Amino acid sequence: MRLPRLRAPRPRPVFAGFALGLRAPLRSKFVFALLALLGAAVLLLPIQLRGDGTDAGALRMLLTWTLGVAVSLLSVATLWAGCAAVSGDVEGKRHAGAAVSSARPFELWLGRWLGLAALDAAVLALVLLATFVQVRARGLGPDATAVRAYLPLDPASFEEEAERVLEDAIARMPPAARPDGDPARRAAMLESVRRDLAGDSYLPLDPGRERRWRFELPWAGERRRLREGDRADFEFSFMSSYGDQQGVRGLLRLLAGDGREIVRRDVTTDDNGFFRIPLDTDAIVVALKGGGTLEAVFENAEGDGGAAVLLRHDRAARVSVPAGGLAGNLFVAFFALLALLSLLAALGLACGCALSFPVAAFAATALCAMVAVSGGGAFADDADAHGGHSHGSGPGAVVAAIQPCAKAVARALSSATEPFDRAEALDRLGDGVAVSARGALRALLLDGLVLPLLLGLLGAAALRGRELP
C-alpha cells in the first residue's frame, strides 16, 4: 500500500464529498432513526432515573446517565455510518464514477469525513441543548448547577513532598542499604516516589507522620482581582488502613504562605472519609497577604502502634473555586465530545475504504474495544501485576512471545486517545467540575483533527489500490 502524495486538497471535490456525506445519511433515514433513539435517551430516560434526593445527585444522574447513553449511541452510529459510507458506494457500484474522475482519493475521503463530522456536530449540539433544558425543567437553577474548578497542585510542592517521602524512607532503611554515595540509585528511588505520588494508588501515612500540599490561589498577582463574596472550598478525603472510611484520627491545618494558621480541624473516628471546609473572603485575604498560597498539612495523630492512614496524594487534598455555570461547561464539553465523534468517523471511513462493510464494522468495533481496555491492567508488566515477584510457572511460550507486541499496541492506543481521556468531559460534567477549555481544544486538535487526517491518508491509500466490482 502506497501513501498518496501530500498535495493540498482542492475545494470543489472536497465540497462535493461534503455534500454527499450529508445527503447519504438523510436518504437512508439514518439521521431520523438516530434522532428518535437520542430523543428517547434524552427525554424519556431521565423520567426513570431516581437520585439520592439531593440537587447534586439529581444533576449527576441527568448529566452522567443521560449524556453517557446519548454519546454512546451517537458514537456507535458514527462509527458504523463511516464504515458504510465508502464501502457502501463501492459495493453498490456508485463509486466507479468518482474513481475515474479527477478527484483524488484523499479529497473524496476528506469531503465525506467533513460531512459526517458536521452532521455529528449538529446532532451533538441538539443533545446538549435538550439536556440543558431537561436540567432546568427539573427545577435545577443556576445555584444548583454552579460549576467549580480545582486548582492545580504547586509543582514545587510536589517535588518537596517527594523529597520528604524519600528522606523518610531512607532514614528507616538499614545503614548498609541506604543509597549514600550512589546518586544514580537515589535518583531512581526518587523517580519511583514521584510515580507513586502521581499515581492513583492509596499510599500509607504512618502515625506521627505528615503530608503536605500547596496551592497557588488564582487571586494572587495580577491575574484576577479578589471581589467581595469570592470564596473557595477545601476538600479532604482519606481512608483507614483497614479499608474503611471511618476510624481515622488526625489533625488538618490550612496555612498561609508565611506560616499563619487559617483553619485547624481535628479528624476524628466519626468522620466519613470526606469533608469540605468553606473558605470565605476573609480567609482568602489572609492567605493572599501571606504570599498568595494555601498549604494543607495533615498529620496522622494515631499513637505508637496505631494504624496508618491511606491517602491518594493527587486527590486527598483539593481546593476548588467557582468557575461559571452549566451552560458554559456544556459548551466547552461540546468540543471534547466532538473530538471523539470526529475520530470515530475517520476510523470508520478509513476501514470502509479498505474493507467491505461487515468486515469494516467488525474491524473498527474491535479496534475501539482494544482502545477501551488498553488503559487497564490487562497488559501490565508481570512485576507490577504480581507485586514485583514471580510466582508459579509464568506465562506460556505463546503468551510470552506476543506480550511485547500487545504491550506496544496498548501503549500506542492509549497515547492516541490520551488527549480525549484527559479532558474527562462526561465525568466532569456529572461532578459539576469545569471541563478544561485548554484540554478540550487539545483533544479537538489532536484527536479530532490530526489523528483523523492521518487515518484519512491511510484510507486514501487503501482506496487507491482497491479493486472495484
C-alpha positions in Angstrom: 0.0 0.0 0.0 1.5 3.3 -1.1 0.5 6.5 0.7 -0.8 9.3 -1.6 1.4 12.2 -2.3 0.8 15.1 0.0 -0.9 17.8 -2.1 -3.3 20.5 -0.9 -6.9 19.3 -1.4 -8.9 21.2 -3.9 -12.2 22.8 -2.7 -14.5 21.6 -5.4 -14.1 17.8 -5.0 -14.0 18.2 -1.2 -17.2 20.2 -1.2 -18.8 17.5 -3.4 -17.8 14.8 -1.0 -19.1 17.0 1.9 -22.5 17.4 0.3 -22.6 13.6 -0.3 -21.6 13.0 3.3 -24.6 15.0 4.4 -27.0 13.7 1.8 -26.3 10.0 2.1 -27.4 9.6 5.8 -30.5 11.6 5.2 -31.5 9.5 2.2 -31.1 6.3 4.3 -33.3 7.6 7.1 -30.2 7.2 9.3 -30.5 10.6 11.0 -34.2 10.3 11.7 -33.8 6.9 13.4 -30.8 8.2 15.3 -32.8 11.3 16.4 -35.6 9.0 17.7 -33.2 7.0 19.7 -31.4 10.1 21.1 -34.8 11.7 21.9 -35.8 8.6 23.9 -32.4 8.8 25.7 -32.6 12.5 26.5 -36.3 12.9 27.2 -37.6 9.5 28.4 -34.6 8.1 30.2 -34.4 10.9 32.8 -38.1 10.1 33.9 -36.9 6.7 35.0 -33.9 7.9 36.9 -34.0 8.4 40.7 -31.3 10.2 42.5 -30.4 10.3 46.2 -32.9 13.2 46.9 -30.3 16.0 46.6 -29.9 18.5 43.8 -26.3 17.3 43.2 -27.5 13.7 42.9 -30.3 14.6 40.5 -27.8 16.7 38.4 -25.3 13.9 38.3 -27.9 11.3 37.2 -29.2 13.6 34.5 -25.8 14.5 33.1 -23.9 11.3 33.6 -26.5 8.7 32.6 -28.4 10.7 30.0 -25.4 12.1 28.2 -23.5 8.9 28.6 -26.2 6.9 26.8 -26.7 9.6 24.2 -23.0 9.9 23.4 -22.6 6.1 23.3 -25.5 5.8 20.8 -24.0 8.6 18.7 -20.6 7.1 18.8 -21.8 3.7 17.6 -23.9 5.3 14.9 -21.0 7.5 13.7 -18.6 4.6 13.6 -20.9 2.3 11.6 -22.0 5.2 9.3 -18.4 5.9 8.5 -17.8 2.2 7.7 -20.8 2.1 5.4 -20.1 5.4 3.6 -17.4 4.4 1.1 -17.8 0.7 1.3 -21.5 1.0 0.5 -20.7 3.1 -2.6 -18.1 0.6 -3.7 -20.4 -2.4 -3.2 -23.3 -0.6 -4.8 -21.1 0.3 -7.8 -21.7 4.0 -7.2 -18.0 4.7 -6.6 -17.0 3.9 -10.1 -17.8 7.4 -11.4 -15.8 9.1 -8.6 -12.9 6.7 -9.2 -12.5 7.7 -12.8 -13.0 11.4 -12.1 -10.2 13.9 -11.4 -10.9 13.9 -7.7 -8.1 12.3 -5.7 -9.0 9.6 -3.1 -7.9 11.8 -0.2 -10.2 14.6 -1.4 -13.1 12.1 -1.6 -12.3 10.8 1.9 -11.9 14.4 3.3 -15.3 15.5 2.0 -17.1 12.5 3.4 -15.4 12.9 6.8 -16.2 16.6 7.0 -19.9 15.9 6.1 -20.2 13.2 8.8 -18.4 15.4 11.3 -20.7 18.3 10.6 -23.7 16.1 11.0 -22.3 14.8 14.3 -21.7 18.4 15.5 -25.3 19.4 14.8 -26.8 16.3 16.5 -24.5 16.6 19.5 -25.4 20.3 19.9 -29.1 19.3 19.9 -28.4 16.6 22.5 -26.6 19.0 24.8 -29.3 21.7 24.4 -32.0 19.2 25.2 -30.1 18.0 28.3 -29.7 21.6 29.5 -33.5 22.2 29.0 -34.1 18.9 31.0 -32.0 20.2 33.8 -33.8 23.5 34.0 -37.2 21.7 33.7 -36.3 19.7 36.8 -36.1 23.0 38.8 -32.2 23.0 39.0 -31.4 26.6 38.7 -28.0 28.4 38.5 -27.2 27.9 42.1 -27.7 24.1 41.9 -25.8 23.9 38.7 -22.8 26.1 39.6 -19.5 24.7 38.3 -16.3 24.7 40.2 -12.7 24.3 39.1 -9.9 22.5 41.0 -6.7 24.4 41.5 -3.6 22.5 40.3 -1.1 21.4 42.9 2.0 23.6 43.0 4.8 21.6 41.2 7.4 22.8 43.6 5.2 21.5 46.5 5.0 18.1 44.8 8.8 17.9 44.4 9.3 18.9 48.1 6.9 16.2 49.2 8.6 13.6 47.1 11.9 14.6 48.7 10.4 14.3 52.2 8.9 10.9 51.5 12.2 9.7 50.1 14.3 11.0 53.0 11.9 9.4 55.5 12.1 6.1 53.6 15.9 6.3 53.6 16.0 7.0 57.3 14.1 3.8 58.0 16.5 1.7 55.9 19.4 -0.2 57.4 22.6 1.8 57.0 24.1 -0.7 54.6 21.1 -0.5 52.3 21.0 3.3 52.0 21.9 4.9 48.7 24.7 7.0 50.3 27.3 7.8 47.7 25.2 6.4 44.8 23.4 9.3 43.1 22.1 7.1 40.3 20.3 4.8 42.8 18.9 7.7 44.8 17.6 9.3 41.6 15.9 6.1 40.6 14.3 5.9 44.1 13.1 9.5 43.8 11.6 8.8 40.4 9.8 5.8 41.9 8.4 8.0 44.7 7.2 10.6 42.1 5.3 7.9 40.2 3.7 6.6 43.4 2.6 10.1 44.5 1.3 11.0 41.0 -0.5 7.6 40.5 -4.0 6.6 41.6 -2.9 4.3 44.4 -3.6 5.0 48.1 -0.3 5.3 50.0 0.0 4.8 53.7 0.8 7.6 56.2 2.2 6.2 59.4 1.4 7.6 62.9 3.2 10.8 63.7 4.0 11.5 60.0 2.6 14.3 58.0 1.8 15.0 54.3 1.7 18.5 52.7 0.0 20.1 49.7 0.4 23.6 48.5 -1.8 25.6 46.0 -1.4 29.0 44.5 -4.6 31.0 44.7 -6.0 32.5 41.5 -6.3 35.9 43.0 -2.5 36.1 43.7 -0.6 38.6 41.4 -2.4 40.4 38.7 -4.3 37.6 37.1 -7.6 38.1 38.9 -9.0 40.7 41.4 -10.5 39.4 44.6 -14.1 40.7 45.0 -16.4 40.7 47.9 -18.2 37.3 48.1 -15.4 35.4 46.4 -14.9 32.0 48.1 -13.1 28.7 47.8 -13.7 25.2 49.2 -11.1 22.9 50.6 -11.8 19.2 50.3 -10.1 16.4 52.1 -10.6 12.6 51.5 -8.9 9.7 53.2 -9.3 6.0 54.2 -8.2 3.9 57.1 -5.6 1.2 56.6 -8.5 -1.3 57.1 -10.2 -0.1 54.0 -12.9 1.8 55.9 -13.8 5.5 55.6 -14.0 5.8 59.4 -11.7 5.1 62.2 -9.1 7.7 61.4 -7.6 10.3 63.8 -5.5 13.2 62.6 -5.0 16.9 62.6 -5.5 19.1 59.5 -4.2 22.6 59.2 -4.5 25.2 56.5 -1.7 27.6 56.4 -0.8 30.8 54.5 2.5 31.1 52.7 4.0 32.9 55.7 3.0 30.1 58.1 0.0 31.7 59.6 -2.7 29.2 60.5 -6.0 29.9 58.8 -8.0 26.8 59.7 -7.4 23.9 62.2 -9.6 20.9 62.2 -9.4 17.6 64.1 -10.1 14.5 62.0 -12.0 12.1 64.3 -13.1 8.5 64.0 -16.6 9.7 63.2 -15.6 11.4 60.0 -16.8 9.5 57.0 -13.7 9.7 54.7 -14.5 13.1 53.3 -15.3 16.6 54.4 -15.3 20.1 52.9 -14.1 23.3 54.6 -15.6 26.6 53.1 -13.1 29.4 52.8 -14.7 32.8 52.8 -13.3 36.1 51.5 -11.6 36.9 54.9 -9.8 33.6 54.9 -8.6 34.1 51.3 -7.4 37.7 52.2 -5.2 36.2 55.0 -3.8 33.7 52.5 -3.1 36.4 49.9 -1.4 38.6 52.4 0.7 35.6 53.5 2.1 35.1 50.0 -0.8 34.0 47.8 -0.6 30.3 48.6 -2.6 27.9 50.7 -0.8 24.9 52.2 -2.6 21.9 53.7 -0.8 19.9 56.3 -2.3 16.6 57.6 -0.7 14.7 60.5 -1.7 11.1 61.4 -2.5 11.6 65.1 -2.6 7.8 65.9 -0.3 7.0 68.8 2.6 4.4 68.7 1.4 1.2 67.3 -1.7 2.9 65.7 -3.0 2.4 62.2 -1.7 4.1 59.1 -4.0 6.4 57.1 -4.4 5.8 53.3 -4.2 8.8 51.1 -4.3 9.2 47.4 -1.9 12.2 47.1 -3.3 13.7 43.9 -6.9 13.6 45.2 -6.6 13.7 49.0 -6.4 17.5 49.3 -8.1 19.7 46.7 -9.1 23.4 46.5 -11.9 24.4 44.3 -13.1 27.8 43.2 -16.3 28.9 41.3 -15.9 28.6 37.6 -19.2 29.6 35.9 -22.3 27.7 35.2 -23.6 24.6 33.4 -24.2 26.3 30.1 -20.6 27.3 29.7 -19.4 23.9 30.9 -21.6 22.1 28.3 -20.2 24.5 25.6 -16.6 23.5 26.4 -17.6 19.8 26.7 -19.1 20.0 23.2 -15.6 20.4 21.7 -14.1 17.5 23.7 -17.0 15.2 22.7 -16.9 16.3 19.1 -13.2 15.2 19.0 -14.3 11.7 19.9 -17.0 11.6 17.2 -14.6 13.1 14.6 -12.1 10.4 15.4 -14.7 7.6 15.2 -16.0 9.0 11.8 -12.4 9.0 10.5 -11.8 5.4 11.7 -15.0 4.1 10.2 -14.3 5.8 6.9 -10.7 4.5 6.8 -11.9 0.9 7.5 -14.6 1.3 4.9 -12.1 2.4 2.3 -10.2 -0.8 2.6 -12.9 -3.4 3.5 -16.4 -4.4 2.8 -19.0 -3.1 5.3 -19.4 -6.1 7.5 -15.7 -6.6 7.8 -15.0 -2.9 8.2 -17.6 -2.6 11.0 -16.1 -5.6 12.8 -12.6 -4.3 12.5 -13.5 -0.8 13.6 -15.5 -2.1 16.6 -12.7 -4.5 17.6 -10.2 -1.6 17.5 -12.4 0.5 19.7 -12.7 -2.4 22.1 -8.9 -2.6 22.2 -8.7 1.1 23.0 -11.2 0.7 25.8 -9.1 -2.0 27.5 -5.7 -0.6 26.7 -5.7 1.7 29.7 -6.4 -1.1 32.1 -4.1 -3.7 33.7 -4.5 -6.3 31.0 -1.1 -5.6 29.6 0.7 -4.7 32.8 4.2 -5.9 33.4 4.5 -9.1 35.3 6.4 -7.4 38.1 3.6 -4.9 38.5 0.8 -7.4 38.3 2.3 -9.7 40.9 3.8 -7.1 43.2 7.3 -7.5 41.8 7.6 -11.2 42.5 7.2 -14.2 40.2 5.1 -17.0 41.5 4.3 -20.2 39.7 5.3 -21.3 36.3 4.9 -17.9 34.5 3.3 -17.3 31.1 3.5 -19.9 28.3 5.7 -19.6 25.3 2.9 -18.2 23.0 1.8 -15.6 25.6 5.4 -14.6 26.2 6.0 -14.2 22.5 3.0 -11.9 21.9 3.2 -10.0 25.1 5.8 -7.4 23.9 3.7 -6.7 20.8 0.5 -6.5 22.8 2.1 -4.0 25.2 3.4 -1.9 22.4 -0.1 -1.8 20.7 -1.7 -1.0 24.1 0.7 1.9 24.7 0.1 3.2 21.2 -3.6 3.1 21.5 -3.6 4.8 24.9 -1.3 7.5 23.6 -3.5 8.1 20.6 -6.6 8.7 22.7 -4.9 10.3 25.7 -6.0 13.9 24.8 -9.7 12.9 24.9 -9.3 10.8 28.0 -7.6 13.6 29.9 -10.4 16.0 29.1 -12.8 13.8 31.1 -15.7 15.7 29.7 -18.6 13.4 30.8 -17.1 12.7 34.3 -16.5 16.4 34.9 -20.0 17.4 33.8 -21.6 14.9 36.1 -19.4 16.0 39.1 -20.1 19.7 38.5 -16.4 20.3 37.7 -15.3 22.7 35.0 -14.1 21.0 31.8 -10.8 22.4 30.9 -11.0 24.6 27.8 -7.4 24.0 27.1 -7.9 20.2 27.4 -11.0 20.3 25.2 -9.2 22.2 22.5 -6.2 20.0 22.7 -8.4 16.9 22.3 -10.2 18.6 19.3 -6.8 19.4 17.7 -5.1 16.1 18.2 -7.9 13.5 18.4 -10.4 15.5 16.3 -8.1 16.7 13.5 -4.6 15.5 13.4 -5.2 11.8 14.0 -8.3 11.7 11.7 -6.2 13.2 8.9 -3.6 10.5 9.4 -6.3 7.9 9.2 -7.5 9.7 6.0 -4.1 9.2 4.4 -4.3 5.5 5.2 -7.8 5.3 3.9 -7.0 7.1 0.7 -4.1 4.8 0.1 -6.3 1.7 0.6 -9.0 3.2 -1.7 -6.5 3.9 -4.4 -5.4 0.3 -4.6 -8.8 -1.3 -4.0 -10.3 -3.3 -6.8 -13.8 -2.1 -7.8 -16.6 -4.6 -8.6 
